[in-house]
Amino acid sequence: MTEQRSIGIYLTSMTIGGAERVALDLSSGLSARGYDVDLVLVDTSGDLLDEVPADVSVVDLGARRVATSLFPLRRYLSSREPDVLYSMMTEPNLIAIAAQQLAFTNTRLVISEHNMLSHGHDSIKDRLITLGAWAGYPFSDHAVAVSRGVRDDLLKKTRLTDGSVSMIYNPVGVESIRQKASEPVDHEWLVDDSIEVVLSGGRHEPQKGFDTLLDAFARLDRDDVRLVLFGKGPETEALQRQTAELGISDRVSFPGFVDNPYSYMSAADVFVLSSVYEGFGLVLIEAMACGCPVVSTDCESGPDEILMEGDCGLLVPVRNDDMLAKAIIETLNEPIDTEILQQRADDFSIEASISKYNRIFWRDE
Protein backbone atom coordinates (compact mmCIF):
# COMPACT_ATOMS: atom_id res chain seq x y z
CA MET A 1 0.00 0.00 0.00
CA THR A 2 1.36 3.42 -0.93
CA GLU A 3 -0.70 5.24 1.68
CA GLN A 4 -2.55 4.29 4.82
CA ARG A 5 -6.11 3.31 4.08
CA SER A 6 -8.94 4.26 6.39
CA ILE A 7 -12.07 2.49 7.53
CA GLY A 8 -14.91 3.50 9.79
CA ILE A 9 -16.79 0.77 11.68
CA TYR A 10 -20.25 2.08 12.52
CA LEU A 11 -22.50 0.60 15.21
CA THR A 12 -24.66 1.65 18.13
CA SER A 13 -22.36 1.37 21.16
CA MET A 14 -19.85 -0.91 22.84
CA THR A 15 -22.26 -2.46 25.29
CA ILE A 16 -21.29 -6.10 25.69
CA GLY A 17 -22.88 -8.23 22.98
CA GLY A 18 -22.02 -10.40 20.01
CA ALA A 19 -21.87 -7.66 17.36
CA GLU A 20 -19.94 -5.37 19.67
CA ARG A 21 -17.29 -8.03 20.32
CA VAL A 22 -17.03 -8.54 16.57
CA ALA A 23 -16.49 -4.78 16.13
CA LEU A 24 -13.76 -4.89 18.77
CA ASP A 25 -11.96 -7.86 17.18
CA LEU A 26 -12.36 -6.49 13.67
CA SER A 27 -11.08 -3.03 14.56
CA SER A 28 -8.13 -4.57 16.43
CA GLY A 29 -7.28 -6.87 13.54
CA LEU A 30 -7.50 -4.18 10.88
CA SER A 31 -5.44 -1.76 12.95
CA ALA A 32 -2.78 -4.42 13.45
CA ARG A 33 -2.57 -4.73 9.66
CA GLY A 34 -1.75 -1.04 9.37
CA TYR A 35 -5.12 0.44 8.48
CA ASP A 36 -6.38 3.70 9.99
CA VAL A 37 -9.46 2.59 11.92
CA ASP A 38 -12.29 4.65 13.39
CA LEU A 39 -14.86 3.08 15.69
CA VAL A 40 -17.88 5.25 14.88
CA LEU A 41 -20.49 4.99 17.63
CA VAL A 42 -24.00 6.36 17.93
CA ASP A 43 -23.32 6.57 21.65
CA THR A 44 -19.92 6.12 23.31
CA SER A 45 -21.08 3.84 26.06
CA GLY A 46 -20.42 0.23 27.02
CA ASP A 47 -17.92 -1.82 29.00
CA LEU A 48 -16.08 -2.93 25.87
CA LEU A 49 -14.79 0.62 25.33
CA ASP A 50 -12.04 -0.14 27.83
CA GLU A 51 -10.75 -2.89 25.52
CA VAL A 52 -10.49 -0.75 22.36
CA PRO A 53 -6.81 -0.55 21.29
CA ALA A 54 -5.14 2.83 21.68
CA ASP A 55 -4.45 3.09 17.95
CA VAL A 56 -8.17 2.80 17.10
CA SER A 57 -9.95 6.18 17.16
CA VAL A 58 -13.34 6.27 18.87
CA VAL A 59 -15.72 8.70 17.16
CA ASP A 60 -18.72 9.82 19.21
CA LEU A 61 -21.65 10.82 17.00
CA GLY A 62 -23.39 12.16 20.10
CA ALA A 63 -26.82 10.84 19.16
CA ARG A 64 -29.40 9.50 21.58
CA ARG A 65 -30.51 6.72 19.24
CA VAL A 66 -29.64 5.25 15.86
CA ALA A 67 -32.21 7.26 13.89
CA THR A 68 -30.86 10.60 15.12
CA SER A 69 -27.30 9.67 14.15
CA LEU A 70 -28.04 10.21 10.45
CA PHE A 71 -26.76 13.77 10.13
CA PRO A 72 -23.80 13.32 12.52
CA LEU A 73 -22.78 10.28 10.44
CA ARG A 74 -23.16 12.29 7.24
CA ARG A 75 -20.87 14.98 8.71
CA TYR A 76 -18.34 12.31 9.66
CA LEU A 77 -18.34 10.92 6.11
CA SER A 78 -18.05 14.37 4.54
CA SER A 79 -15.19 15.51 6.77
CA ARG A 80 -13.28 12.27 7.27
CA GLU A 81 -13.99 10.62 3.90
CA PRO A 82 -12.87 7.12 4.95
CA ASP A 83 -12.10 4.69 2.15
CA VAL A 84 -14.63 2.26 3.63
CA LEU A 85 -17.57 2.51 6.00
CA TYR A 86 -18.51 -0.84 7.51
CA SER A 87 -21.92 -0.80 9.14
CA MET A 88 -23.21 -3.42 11.59
CA MET A 89 -26.84 -4.49 12.18
CA THR A 90 -30.04 -3.63 10.31
CA GLU A 91 -31.03 -0.22 11.64
CA PRO A 92 -27.49 1.22 11.52
CA ASN A 93 -27.19 -0.21 7.99
CA LEU A 94 -30.19 1.83 6.86
CA ILE A 95 -28.84 5.01 8.45
CA ALA A 96 -25.44 4.37 6.86
CA ILE A 97 -27.03 4.00 3.42
CA ALA A 98 -28.92 7.29 3.84
CA ALA A 99 -25.83 9.09 5.17
CA GLN A 100 -23.70 7.89 2.26
CA GLN A 101 -26.28 9.13 -0.24
CA LEU A 102 -26.39 12.54 1.45
CA ALA A 103 -22.63 12.92 1.90
CA PHE A 104 -21.70 12.57 -1.79
CA THR A 105 -18.34 10.92 -1.04
CA ASN A 106 -16.48 8.06 -2.67
CA THR A 107 -16.55 6.05 0.54
CA ARG A 108 -17.28 2.39 -0.16
CA LEU A 109 -20.21 1.25 1.99
CA VAL A 110 -20.23 -2.34 3.19
CA ILE A 111 -23.19 -3.32 5.37
CA SER A 112 -23.43 -6.43 7.52
CA GLU A 113 -26.33 -8.49 8.78
CA HIS A 114 -25.94 -10.44 12.01
CA ASN A 115 -29.45 -11.87 12.37
CA MET A 116 -32.15 -13.23 10.14
CA LEU A 117 -34.53 -10.53 8.89
CA SER A 118 -37.28 -13.16 8.86
CA HIS A 119 -37.41 -12.93 12.65
CA GLY A 120 -37.74 -9.14 12.78
CA HIS A 121 -41.53 -8.84 12.89
CA ASP A 122 -42.28 -8.41 16.59
CA SER A 123 -43.36 -4.78 16.28
CA ILE A 124 -44.39 -2.17 13.73
CA LYS A 125 -40.86 -0.73 13.98
CA ASP A 126 -39.36 -4.15 13.20
CA ARG A 127 -41.58 -4.53 10.16
CA LEU A 128 -40.69 -1.04 8.93
CA ILE A 129 -36.98 -1.74 9.34
CA THR A 130 -37.34 -4.99 7.38
CA LEU A 131 -39.18 -3.11 4.65
CA GLY A 132 -36.42 -0.52 4.69
CA ALA A 133 -33.84 -3.28 4.21
CA TRP A 134 -35.75 -4.60 1.20
CA ALA A 135 -35.82 -1.12 -0.35
CA GLY A 136 -32.46 0.26 0.78
CA TYR A 137 -29.90 -2.52 0.89
CA PRO A 138 -29.28 -2.53 -2.89
CA PHE A 139 -27.86 1.01 -2.52
CA SER A 140 -24.93 -0.34 -0.50
CA ASP A 141 -21.75 -1.37 -2.32
CA HIS A 142 -21.64 -4.81 -0.74
CA ALA A 143 -23.22 -6.81 2.07
CA VAL A 144 -21.78 -9.32 4.51
CA ALA A 145 -23.76 -12.09 6.23
CA VAL A 146 -22.27 -13.81 9.25
CA SER A 147 -23.51 -17.32 8.38
CA ARG A 148 -24.94 -19.26 5.46
CA GLY A 149 -28.38 -19.13 7.02
CA VAL A 150 -28.29 -15.34 7.36
CA ARG A 151 -27.02 -15.02 3.78
CA ASP A 152 -29.83 -17.19 2.39
CA ASP A 153 -32.38 -15.23 4.38
CA LEU A 154 -30.92 -11.92 3.23
CA LEU A 155 -31.29 -12.92 -0.41
CA LYS A 156 -34.90 -13.93 0.21
CA LYS A 157 -35.94 -10.86 2.19
CA THR A 158 -34.20 -8.09 0.20
CA ARG A 159 -33.47 -7.15 -3.40
CA LEU A 160 -29.78 -7.92 -3.01
CA THR A 161 -28.32 -10.17 -5.69
CA ASP A 162 -26.19 -13.25 -5.18
CA GLY A 163 -22.97 -11.53 -6.20
CA SER A 164 -23.49 -8.61 -3.83
CA VAL A 165 -23.62 -10.66 -0.60
CA SER A 166 -20.63 -12.46 0.92
CA MET A 167 -20.64 -14.83 3.86
CA ILE A 168 -17.89 -14.24 6.42
CA TYR A 169 -17.94 -15.85 9.84
CA ASN A 170 -17.46 -13.44 12.72
CA PRO A 171 -13.82 -12.95 13.73
CA VAL A 172 -12.97 -14.38 17.12
CA GLY A 173 -10.00 -13.33 19.25
CA VAL A 174 -9.13 -16.92 20.08
CA GLU A 175 -5.72 -16.25 21.63
CA SER A 176 -7.03 -13.37 23.75
CA ILE A 177 -9.91 -15.55 24.93
CA ARG A 178 -7.51 -18.29 26.01
CA GLN A 179 -5.37 -15.83 27.94
CA LYS A 180 -8.43 -14.60 29.85
CA ALA A 181 -9.65 -18.17 30.31
CA SER A 182 -6.52 -18.94 32.34
CA GLU A 183 -7.37 -16.30 34.95
CA PRO A 184 -8.85 -17.38 38.32
CA VAL A 185 -12.60 -17.94 38.35
CA ASP A 186 -14.64 -16.16 41.01
CA HIS A 187 -17.58 -18.54 41.47
CA GLU A 188 -17.59 -21.12 44.29
CA TRP A 189 -19.27 -23.85 42.22
CA LEU A 190 -16.68 -23.61 39.46
CA VAL A 191 -13.81 -24.33 41.84
CA ASP A 192 -15.56 -27.23 43.58
CA ASP A 193 -14.39 -30.55 42.11
CA SER A 194 -17.27 -32.42 43.75
CA ILE A 195 -19.88 -30.89 41.44
CA GLU A 196 -20.30 -30.47 37.69
CA VAL A 197 -21.38 -27.13 36.26
CA VAL A 198 -23.65 -26.42 33.31
CA LEU A 199 -22.95 -22.90 32.06
CA SER A 200 -24.96 -20.55 29.90
CA GLY A 201 -25.37 -16.82 29.56
CA GLY A 202 -26.01 -13.71 27.55
CA ARG A 203 -28.75 -11.14 27.43
CA HIS A 204 -31.84 -12.46 29.19
CA GLU A 205 -34.40 -12.13 26.42
CA PRO A 206 -36.88 -14.46 24.66
CA GLN A 207 -34.54 -15.15 21.73
CA LYS A 208 -32.07 -16.93 24.00
CA GLY A 209 -34.52 -19.61 25.17
CA PHE A 210 -33.30 -19.63 28.77
CA ASP A 211 -36.77 -20.70 29.94
CA THR A 212 -36.30 -23.95 27.98
CA LEU A 213 -32.86 -24.38 29.52
CA LEU A 214 -34.33 -24.08 33.03
CA ASP A 215 -37.01 -26.66 32.18
CA ALA A 216 -34.29 -28.96 30.84
CA PHE A 217 -32.10 -28.50 33.90
CA ALA A 218 -35.04 -29.32 36.18
CA ARG A 219 -35.21 -32.70 34.42
CA LEU A 220 -31.64 -33.61 35.43
CA ASP A 221 -31.85 -36.22 38.17
CA ARG A 222 -28.36 -35.42 39.49
CA ASP A 223 -27.71 -33.67 42.81
CA ASP A 224 -24.07 -33.05 41.86
CA VAL A 225 -24.87 -30.80 38.88
CA ARG A 226 -25.36 -27.02 39.05
CA LEU A 227 -26.42 -24.38 36.51
CA VAL A 228 -24.77 -20.97 36.27
CA LEU A 229 -26.71 -18.54 34.08
CA PHE A 230 -24.76 -15.30 33.78
CA GLY A 231 -25.95 -12.05 32.19
CA LYS A 232 -29.07 -9.98 32.69
CA GLY A 233 -31.90 -8.43 30.71
CA PRO A 234 -35.65 -7.89 30.54
CA GLU A 235 -36.40 -11.53 31.40
CA THR A 236 -34.12 -11.89 34.43
CA GLU A 237 -36.88 -11.62 37.04
CA ALA A 238 -39.16 -13.99 35.11
CA LEU A 239 -36.36 -16.55 34.86
CA GLN A 240 -35.69 -16.29 38.58
CA ARG A 241 -39.39 -16.82 39.29
CA GLN A 242 -39.42 -19.84 36.98
CA THR A 243 -36.41 -21.24 38.84
CA ALA A 244 -38.28 -20.96 42.14
CA GLU A 245 -41.43 -22.53 40.68
CA LEU A 246 -39.38 -25.48 39.38
CA GLY A 247 -37.87 -25.98 42.83
CA ILE A 248 -34.28 -25.69 41.64
CA SER A 249 -33.26 -22.35 43.17
CA ASP A 250 -30.60 -24.03 45.30
CA ARG A 251 -28.95 -25.49 42.17
CA VAL A 252 -29.12 -22.42 39.89
CA SER A 253 -26.98 -19.29 40.17
CA PHE A 254 -27.68 -15.92 38.54
CA PRO A 255 -24.37 -14.03 38.94
CA GLY A 256 -25.45 -11.19 36.63
CA PHE A 257 -22.86 -9.52 34.43
CA VAL A 258 -19.54 -11.38 34.55
CA ASP A 259 -16.31 -9.46 33.92
CA ASN A 260 -14.52 -12.51 32.52
CA PRO A 261 -16.93 -15.14 31.17
CA TYR A 262 -14.00 -17.04 29.66
CA SER A 263 -12.68 -18.09 33.06
CA TYR A 264 -16.17 -19.47 33.70
CA MET A 265 -16.14 -21.33 30.38
CA SER A 266 -12.72 -22.81 31.08
CA ALA A 267 -13.89 -24.17 34.44
CA ALA A 268 -17.39 -25.35 33.39
CA ASP A 269 -18.19 -28.90 32.32
CA VAL A 270 -20.57 -27.99 29.50
CA PHE A 271 -21.77 -24.75 27.90
CA VAL A 272 -25.34 -24.65 26.57
CA LEU A 273 -26.75 -22.40 23.84
CA SER A 274 -30.54 -22.68 24.10
CA SER A 275 -31.52 -20.00 21.58
CA VAL A 276 -34.71 -19.97 19.52
CA TYR A 277 -32.70 -18.40 16.71
CA GLU A 278 -29.26 -16.90 16.17
CA GLY A 279 -27.49 -15.01 13.46
CA PHE A 280 -24.29 -16.86 14.20
CA GLY A 281 -23.74 -18.16 17.74
CA LEU A 282 -20.38 -16.55 18.57
CA VAL A 283 -20.51 -17.75 22.17
CA LEU A 284 -20.17 -21.37 21.01
CA ILE A 285 -16.78 -20.61 19.49
CA GLU A 286 -15.72 -18.73 22.61
CA ALA A 287 -16.61 -21.74 24.76
CA MET A 288 -14.78 -24.16 22.44
CA ALA A 289 -11.72 -21.89 22.42
CA CYS A 290 -11.70 -22.34 26.21
CA GLY A 291 -11.89 -26.11 25.79
CA CYS A 292 -15.44 -26.32 27.15
CA PRO A 293 -17.75 -28.94 25.58
CA VAL A 294 -20.92 -27.44 24.12
CA VAL A 295 -24.55 -28.34 23.51
CA SER A 296 -26.74 -26.19 21.28
CA THR A 297 -30.18 -25.94 19.83
CA ASP A 298 -30.18 -26.54 16.08
CA CYS A 299 -31.59 -23.08 15.54
CA GLU A 300 -31.43 -20.69 12.62
CA SER A 301 -28.69 -20.00 11.92
CA GLY A 302 -25.05 -20.70 12.74
CA PRO A 303 -24.80 -23.48 15.36
CA ASP A 304 -24.94 -26.35 12.87
CA GLU A 305 -22.22 -24.64 10.81
CA ILE A 306 -20.03 -23.95 13.85
CA LEU A 307 -20.47 -27.45 15.29
CA MET A 308 -20.03 -29.12 11.89
CA GLU A 309 -23.51 -30.62 11.98
CA GLY A 310 -22.95 -32.14 15.41
CA ASP A 311 -19.37 -33.40 15.11
CA CYS A 312 -18.12 -30.79 17.60
CA GLY A 313 -21.12 -30.71 19.92
CA LEU A 314 -24.62 -32.12 20.21
CA LEU A 315 -27.47 -30.32 18.44
CA VAL A 316 -31.07 -30.59 19.65
CA PRO A 317 -34.39 -29.21 18.37
CA VAL A 318 -35.43 -25.73 19.46
CA ARG A 319 -37.65 -25.55 22.58
CA ASN A 320 -37.34 -29.28 23.34
CA ASP A 321 -36.38 -29.39 27.01
CA ASP A 322 -36.43 -33.21 27.15
CA MET A 323 -33.86 -33.65 24.37
CA LEU A 324 -31.81 -30.73 25.71
CA ALA A 325 -31.63 -32.42 29.12
CA LYS A 326 -30.54 -35.71 27.54
CA ALA A 327 -27.86 -33.94 25.48
CA ILE A 328 -26.50 -32.21 28.59
CA ILE A 329 -26.24 -35.50 30.47
CA GLU A 330 -24.65 -37.25 27.48
CA THR A 331 -22.06 -34.49 27.17
CA LEU A 332 -21.28 -34.56 30.89
CA ASN A 333 -20.79 -38.32 30.68
CA GLU A 334 -18.82 -38.35 27.41
CA PRO A 335 -17.37 -34.90 26.65
CA ILE A 336 -15.70 -34.24 23.31
CA ASP A 337 -11.91 -34.03 23.48
CA THR A 338 -10.66 -30.54 24.33
CA GLU A 339 -8.12 -30.56 21.50
CA ILE A 340 -10.86 -31.13 18.89
CA LEU A 341 -12.86 -28.20 20.28
CA GLN A 342 -9.91 -25.85 20.30
CA GLN A 343 -8.84 -26.80 16.79
CA ARG A 344 -12.34 -26.00 15.51
CA ALA A 345 -12.28 -22.64 17.31
CA ASP A 346 -9.02 -21.81 15.52
CA ASP A 347 -10.91 -21.91 12.20
CA PHE A 348 -12.62 -18.66 13.23
CA SER A 349 -9.49 -16.70 14.16
CA ILE A 350 -9.29 -12.97 13.53
CA GLU A 351 -6.54 -13.46 10.96
CA ALA A 352 -8.64 -15.83 8.86
CA SER A 353 -11.60 -13.44 8.96
CA ILE A 354 -9.57 -10.30 8.21
CA SER A 355 -8.17 -11.89 5.05
CA LYS A 356 -11.71 -12.38 3.77
CA TYR A 357 -12.78 -8.86 4.71
CA ASN A 358 -9.80 -7.45 2.85
CA ARG A 359 -11.07 -8.85 -0.43
CA ILE A 360 -14.35 -7.02 0.09
CA PHE A 361 -13.08 -3.76 1.57
CA TRP A 362 -10.21 -3.18 -0.83
CA ARG A 363 -11.38 -4.22 -4.27
CA ASP A 364 -8.02 -3.73 -5.96
CA GLU A 365 -6.04 -6.03 -3.60
C-alpha positions as CSV (number, residue, x, y, z in Angstrom):
1,M,0.0,0.0,0.0
2,T,1.4,3.4,-0.9
3,E,-0.7,5.2,1.7
4,Q,-2.6,4.3,4.8
5,R,-6.1,3.3,4.1
6,S,-8.9,4.3,6.4
7,I,-12.1,2.5,7.5
8,G,-14.9,3.5,9.8
9,I,-16.8,0.8,11.7
10,Y,-20.3,2.1,12.5
11,L,-22.5,0.6,15.2
12,T,-24.7,1.7,18.1
13,S,-22.4,1.4,21.2
14,M,-19.9,-0.9,22.8
15,T,-22.3,-2.5,25.3
16,I,-21.3,-6.1,25.7
17,G,-22.9,-8.2,23.0
18,G,-22.0,-10.4,20.0
19,A,-21.9,-7.7,17.4
20,E,-19.9,-5.4,19.7
21,R,-17.3,-8.0,20.3
22,V,-17.0,-8.5,16.6
23,A,-16.5,-4.8,16.1
24,L,-13.8,-4.9,18.8
25,D,-12.0,-7.9,17.2
26,L,-12.4,-6.5,13.7
27,S,-11.1,-3.0,14.6
28,S,-8.1,-4.6,16.4
29,G,-7.3,-6.9,13.5
30,L,-7.5,-4.2,10.9
31,S,-5.4,-1.8,12.9
32,A,-2.8,-4.4,13.4
33,R,-2.6,-4.7,9.7
34,G,-1.8,-1.0,9.4
35,Y,-5.1,0.4,8.5
36,D,-6.4,3.7,10.0
37,V,-9.5,2.6,11.9
38,D,-12.3,4.6,13.4
39,L,-14.9,3.1,15.7
40,V,-17.9,5.2,14.9
41,L,-20.5,5.0,17.6
42,V,-24.0,6.4,17.9
43,D,-23.3,6.6,21.7
44,T,-19.9,6.1,23.3
45,S,-21.1,3.8,26.1
46,G,-20.4,0.2,27.0
47,D,-17.9,-1.8,29.0
48,L,-16.1,-2.9,25.9
49,L,-14.8,0.6,25.3
50,D,-12.0,-0.1,27.8
51,E,-10.7,-2.9,25.5
52,V,-10.5,-0.7,22.4
53,P,-6.8,-0.5,21.3
54,A,-5.1,2.8,21.7
55,D,-4.4,3.1,17.9
56,V,-8.2,2.8,17.1
57,S,-9.9,6.2,17.2
58,V,-13.3,6.3,18.9
59,V,-15.7,8.7,17.2
60,D,-18.7,9.8,19.2
61,L,-21.7,10.8,17.0
62,G,-23.4,12.2,20.1
63,A,-26.8,10.8,19.2
64,R,-29.4,9.5,21.6
65,R,-30.5,6.7,19.2
66,V,-29.6,5.3,15.9
67,A,-32.2,7.3,13.9
68,T,-30.9,10.6,15.1
69,S,-27.3,9.7,14.2
70,L,-28.0,10.2,10.4
71,F,-26.8,13.8,10.1
72,P,-23.8,13.3,12.5
73,L,-22.8,10.3,10.4
74,R,-23.2,12.3,7.2
75,R,-20.9,15.0,8.7
76,Y,-18.3,12.3,9.7
77,L,-18.3,10.9,6.1
78,S,-18.0,14.4,4.5
79,S,-15.2,15.5,6.8
80,R,-13.3,12.3,7.3
81,E,-14.0,10.6,3.9
82,P,-12.9,7.1,4.9
83,D,-12.1,4.7,2.2
84,V,-14.6,2.3,3.6
85,L,-17.6,2.5,6.0
86,Y,-18.5,-0.8,7.5
87,S,-21.9,-0.8,9.1
88,M,-23.2,-3.4,11.6
89,M,-26.8,-4.5,12.2
90,T,-30.0,-3.6,10.3
91,E,-31.0,-0.2,11.6
92,P,-27.5,1.2,11.5
93,N,-27.2,-0.2,8.0
94,L,-30.2,1.8,6.9
95,I,-28.8,5.0,8.5
96,A,-25.4,4.4,6.9
97,I,-27.0,4.0,3.4
98,A,-28.9,7.3,3.8
99,A,-25.8,9.1,5.2
100,Q,-23.7,7.9,2.3
101,Q,-26.3,9.1,-0.2
102,L,-26.4,12.5,1.5
103,A,-22.6,12.9,1.9
104,F,-21.7,12.6,-1.8
105,T,-18.3,10.9,-1.0
106,N,-16.5,8.1,-2.7
107,T,-16.5,6.0,0.5
108,R,-17.3,2.4,-0.2
109,L,-20.2,1.3,2.0
110,V,-20.2,-2.3,3.2
111,I,-23.2,-3.3,5.4
112,S,-23.4,-6.4,7.5
113,E,-26.3,-8.5,8.8
114,H,-25.9,-10.4,12.0
115,N,-29.4,-11.9,12.4
116,M,-32.2,-13.2,10.1
117,L,-34.5,-10.5,8.9
118,S,-37.3,-13.2,8.9
119,H,-37.4,-12.9,12.7
120,G,-37.7,-9.1,12.8
121,H,-41.5,-8.8,12.9
122,D,-42.3,-8.4,16.6
123,S,-43.4,-4.8,16.3
124,I,-44.4,-2.2,13.7
125,K,-40.9,-0.7,14.0
126,D,-39.4,-4.1,13.2
127,R,-41.6,-4.5,10.2
128,L,-40.7,-1.0,8.9
129,I,-37.0,-1.7,9.3
130,T,-37.3,-5.0,7.4
131,L,-39.2,-3.1,4.6
132,G,-36.4,-0.5,4.7
133,A,-33.8,-3.3,4.2
134,W,-35.8,-4.6,1.2
135,A,-35.8,-1.1,-0.3
136,G,-32.5,0.3,0.8
137,Y,-29.9,-2.5,0.9
138,P,-29.3,-2.5,-2.9
139,F,-27.9,1.0,-2.5
140,S,-24.9,-0.3,-0.5
141,D,-21.8,-1.4,-2.3
142,H,-21.6,-4.8,-0.7
143,A,-23.2,-6.8,2.1
144,V,-21.8,-9.3,4.5
145,A,-23.8,-12.1,6.2
146,V,-22.3,-13.8,9.3
147,S,-23.5,-17.3,8.4
148,R,-24.9,-19.3,5.5
149,G,-28.4,-19.1,7.0
150,V,-28.3,-15.3,7.4
151,R,-27.0,-15.0,3.8
152,D,-29.8,-17.2,2.4
153,D,-32.4,-15.2,4.4
154,L,-30.9,-11.9,3.2
155,L,-31.3,-12.9,-0.4
156,K,-34.9,-13.9,0.2
157,K,-35.9,-10.9,2.2
158,T,-34.2,-8.1,0.2
159,R,-33.5,-7.1,-3.4
160,L,-29.8,-7.9,-3.0
161,T,-28.3,-10.2,-5.7
162,D,-26.2,-13.3,-5.2
163,G,-23.0,-11.5,-6.2
164,S,-23.5,-8.6,-3.8
165,V,-23.6,-10.7,-0.6
166,S,-20.6,-12.5,0.9
167,M,-20.6,-14.8,3.9
168,I,-17.9,-14.2,6.4
169,Y,-17.9,-15.9,9.8
170,N,-17.5,-13.4,12.7
171,P,-13.8,-12.9,13.7
172,V,-13.0,-14.4,17.1
173,G,-10.0,-13.3,19.2
174,V,-9.1,-16.9,20.1
175,E,-5.7,-16.2,21.6
176,S,-7.0,-13.4,23.7
177,I,-9.9,-15.6,24.9
178,R,-7.5,-18.3,26.0
179,Q,-5.4,-15.8,27.9
180,K,-8.4,-14.6,29.8
181,A,-9.7,-18.2,30.3
182,S,-6.5,-18.9,32.3
183,E,-7.4,-16.3,34.9
184,P,-8.8,-17.4,38.3
185,V,-12.6,-17.9,38.3
186,D,-14.6,-16.2,41.0
187,H,-17.6,-18.5,41.5
188,E,-17.6,-21.1,44.3
189,W,-19.3,-23.9,42.2
190,L,-16.7,-23.6,39.5
191,V,-13.8,-24.3,41.8
192,D,-15.6,-27.2,43.6
193,D,-14.4,-30.5,42.1
194,S,-17.3,-32.4,43.8
195,I,-19.9,-30.9,41.4
196,E,-20.3,-30.5,37.7
197,V,-21.4,-27.1,36.3
198,V,-23.6,-26.4,33.3
199,L,-23.0,-22.9,32.1
200,S,-25.0,-20.6,29.9
201,G,-25.4,-16.8,29.6
202,G,-26.0,-13.7,27.5
203,R,-28.7,-11.1,27.4
204,H,-31.8,-12.5,29.2
205,E,-34.4,-12.1,26.4
206,P,-36.9,-14.5,24.7
207,Q,-34.5,-15.2,21.7
208,K,-32.1,-16.9,24.0
209,G,-34.5,-19.6,25.2
210,F,-33.3,-19.6,28.8
211,D,-36.8,-20.7,29.9
212,T,-36.3,-23.9,28.0
213,L,-32.9,-24.4,29.5
214,L,-34.3,-24.1,33.0
215,D,-37.0,-26.7,32.2
216,A,-34.3,-29.0,30.8
217,F,-32.1,-28.5,33.9
218,A,-35.0,-29.3,36.2
219,R,-35.2,-32.7,34.4
220,L,-31.6,-33.6,35.4
221,D,-31.8,-36.2,38.2
222,R,-28.4,-35.4,39.5
223,D,-27.7,-33.7,42.8
224,D,-24.1,-33.0,41.9
225,V,-24.9,-30.8,38.9
226,R,-25.4,-27.0,39.1
227,L,-26.4,-24.4,36.5
228,V,-24.8,-21.0,36.3
229,L,-26.7,-18.5,34.1
230,F,-24.8,-15.3,33.8
231,G,-26.0,-12.1,32.2
232,K,-29.1,-10.0,32.7
233,G,-31.9,-8.4,30.7
234,P,-35.6,-7.9,30.5
235,E,-36.4,-11.5,31.4
236,T,-34.1,-11.9,34.4
237,E,-36.9,-11.6,37.0
238,A,-39.2,-14.0,35.1
239,L,-36.4,-16.6,34.9
240,Q,-35.7,-16.3,38.6
241,R,-39.4,-16.8,39.3
242,Q,-39.4,-19.8,37.0
243,T,-36.4,-21.2,38.8
244,A,-38.3,-21.0,42.1
245,E,-41.4,-22.5,40.7
246,L,-39.4,-25.5,39.4
247,G,-37.9,-26.0,42.8
248,I,-34.3,-25.7,41.6
249,S,-33.3,-22.4,43.2
250,D,-30.6,-24.0,45.3
251,R,-29.0,-25.5,42.2
252,V,-29.1,-22.4,39.9
253,S,-27.0,-19.3,40.2
254,F,-27.7,-15.9,38.5
255,P,-24.4,-14.0,38.9
256,G,-25.4,-11.2,36.6
257,F,-22.9,-9.5,34.4
258,V,-19.5,-11.4,34.6
259,D,-16.3,-9.5,33.9
260,N,-14.5,-12.5,32.5
261,P,-16.9,-15.1,31.2
262,Y,-14.0,-17.0,29.7
263,S,-12.7,-18.1,33.1
264,Y,-16.2,-19.5,33.7
265,M,-16.1,-21.3,30.4
266,S,-12.7,-22.8,31.1
267,A,-13.9,-24.2,34.4
268,A,-17.4,-25.3,33.4
269,D,-18.2,-28.9,32.3
270,V,-20.6,-28.0,29.5
271,F,-21.8,-24.8,27.9
272,V,-25.3,-24.6,26.6
273,L,-26.7,-22.4,23.8
274,S,-30.5,-22.7,24.1
275,S,-31.5,-20.0,21.6
276,V,-34.7,-20.0,19.5
277,Y,-32.7,-18.4,16.7
278,E,-29.3,-16.9,16.2
279,G,-27.5,-15.0,13.5
280,F,-24.3,-16.9,14.2
281,G,-23.7,-18.2,17.7
282,L,-20.4,-16.6,18.6
283,V,-20.5,-17.8,22.2
284,L,-20.2,-21.4,21.0
285,I,-16.8,-20.6,19.5
286,E,-15.7,-18.7,22.6
287,A,-16.6,-21.7,24.8
288,M,-14.8,-24.2,22.4
289,A,-11.7,-21.9,22.4
290,C,-11.7,-22.3,26.2
291,G,-11.9,-26.1,25.8
292,C,-15.4,-26.3,27.1
293,P,-17.8,-28.9,25.6
294,V,-20.9,-27.4,24.1
295,V,-24.6,-28.3,23.5
296,S,-26.7,-26.2,21.3
297,T,-30.2,-25.9,19.8
298,D,-30.2,-26.5,16.1
299,C,-31.6,-23.1,15.5
300,E,-31.4,-20.7,12.6
301,S,-28.7,-20.0,11.9
302,G,-25.1,-20.7,12.7
303,P,-24.8,-23.5,15.4
304,D,-24.9,-26.4,12.9
305,E,-22.2,-24.6,10.8
306,I,-20.0,-24.0,13.8
307,L,-20.5,-27.4,15.3
308,M,-20.0,-29.1,11.9
309,E,-23.5,-30.6,12.0
310,G,-23.0,-32.1,15.4
311,D,-19.4,-33.4,15.1
312,C,-18.1,-30.8,17.6
313,G,-21.1,-30.7,19.9
314,L,-24.6,-32.1,20.2
315,L,-27.5,-30.3,18.4
316,V,-31.1,-30.6,19.7
317,P,-34.4,-29.2,18.4
318,V,-35.4,-25.7,19.5
319,R,-37.7,-25.6,22.6
320,N,-37.3,-29.3,23.3
321,D,-36.4,-29.4,27.0
322,D,-36.4,-33.2,27.2
323,M,-33.9,-33.6,24.4
324,L,-31.8,-30.7,25.7
325,A,-31.6,-32.4,29.1
326,K,-30.5,-35.7,27.5
327,A,-27.9,-33.9,25.5
328,I,-26.5,-32.2,28.6
329,I,-26.2,-35.5,30.5
330,E,-24.6,-37.3,27.5
331,T,-22.1,-34.5,27.2
332,L,-21.3,-34.6,30.9
333,N,-20.8,-38.3,30.7
334,E,-18.8,-38.3,27.4
335,P,-17.4,-34.9,26.7
336,I,-15.7,-34.2,23.3
337,D,-11.9,-34.0,23.5
338,T,-10.7,-30.5,24.3
339,E,-8.1,-30.6,21.5
340,I,-10.9,-31.1,18.9
341,L,-12.9,-28.2,20.3
342,Q,-9.9,-25.8,20.3
343,Q,-8.8,-26.8,16.8
344,R,-12.3,-26.0,15.5
345,A,-12.3,-22.6,17.3
346,D,-9.0,-21.8,15.5
347,D,-10.9,-21.9,12.2
348,F,-12.6,-18.7,13.2
349,S,-9.5,-16.7,14.2
350,I,-9.3,-13.0,13.5
351,E,-6.5,-13.5,11.0
352,A,-8.6,-15.8,8.9
353,S,-11.6,-13.4,9.0
354,I,-9.6,-10.3,8.2
355,S,-8.2,-11.9,5.0
356,K,-11.7,-12.4,3.8
357,Y,-12.8,-8.9,4.7
358,N,-9.8,-7.4,2.8
359,R,-11.1,-8.9,-0.4
360,I,-14.4,-7.0,0.1
361,F,-13.1,-3.8,1.6
362,W,-10.2,-3.2,-0.8
363,R,-11.4,-4.2,-4.3
364,D,-8.0,-3.7,-6.0
365,E,-6.0,-6.0,-3.6
